[in-house]
Amino acid sequence: MSTTPTPPATRTVLAAGDHFVLPSLLADEVRAATATADTVAVRELTLPWPHTPFGPVAEVVEASGTEDELIEALQGVEVCVTQMAPLTERILANCPDLKLMCISRGGPVNANLEAATRHGVAVCYAPGRNAVATAEHTLTLLLAAARGVGDTHTDLRAGVWRGDYYDYDNCGIEIEGATVGLIGYGAIGSRVAKVLAAMGAHVLVHDPYVRPEQLAGVAEQVSLDDLLTRSRIVSLHARVTDETKGMIGAEQIARMPRGSVLVNCARGALLDYDAVCDALDAGQLAGAAFDVYPTEPVPADSRLLKTPGIVMTPHIAGGSQQVAHKASRIVAAEVARFLTNEPLAHCANPEVFADRA
């Protein structure tokens, strides 16, 4: 007597996208990556970021959406791919089917890793997804600040032709022949360094984790004090840790050559912004450029909005269409590995699998 084969069980994935990493991009990449795996059903959910700024959700930070919204969407879901959805203790407690959370960001800051591990949920992330975009944006702001593009653009849009911008004291800085200091030499800083070196800059790097061979032919490794005292342009590329938080303040800015330029596309917590405004007002700094801030959105009464010499963008350095596609492909590949029982490439809590063994 013949028997009918039992069809494979359906594995359900939630693509919780937003208006940048679209749910459709996540869903399409998951379907493509899992085409040869067991039957996969993909649901889509659209979170409000960036139309609504991210913020804390319960105990996690930089998240979009609500706990209730995610709890409802995750019922019967084994895998969630997202950029901004929160993963909190309450969500984990109310979503027993969830086994994998793939966050398409450089770090899983919107996940409670300790709680996820206790609930047996693996959390993956997408390192390097926006390194190219952020490096290119950093160079854009660096060049704009060095040549005074922000103020000259604003004046000209207001119908004011400022011939005095050609005065010697108001002229900008060329990159060729300039000494540029980079604090941090990871995926972003190393790309910035290579472009600056190709433009003829002498590049200094302060990064305690960089190996000499990584800098060969590109940059010179120096102490932070040496970098500050020698660099006409300084750009921040460090992660925020207990050691780096507030690492550049009034004392450090005072060591830089008068008329220098300071750039930050990394994290707002690295820098004392009031000290920057003071230095710009005093002429110690000739210009500054920022994509990140201590409070986001920037408050309407912030000195940053009133101090001349600052070029600003609203935390968009990591935003390009290519980034959205890269991020989706990275997390979709993790879904495929998970569903076929292969090791995950970028798991933040691999001890989950040890507990299952």
Secondary structure by P-SEA (a helix, b strand, c coil): ccccccccbbbbbbbcccccccaaaaaaaaaaaaccccbbbbbbbbcccccbbbccccccccccccaaaaaaaaccccccccccccccaaaaaacccccbbbbccccccccaaaaaaaacbbbbbbccccaaaaaaaaaaaaaaaaaaaaaaaaaaaaccccccccccccbbbbcccbbbbbccccaaaaaaaaaaaaaccbbbbbccccccccccccbbbbcaaaaaacccbbbbbccccccccccccaaaaaacccbbbbbbcccccccaaaaaaaaaaaccccccccccccccccccccccccccccccccccccccaaaaaaaaaaaaaaaaaaaaccccccccccccccccc
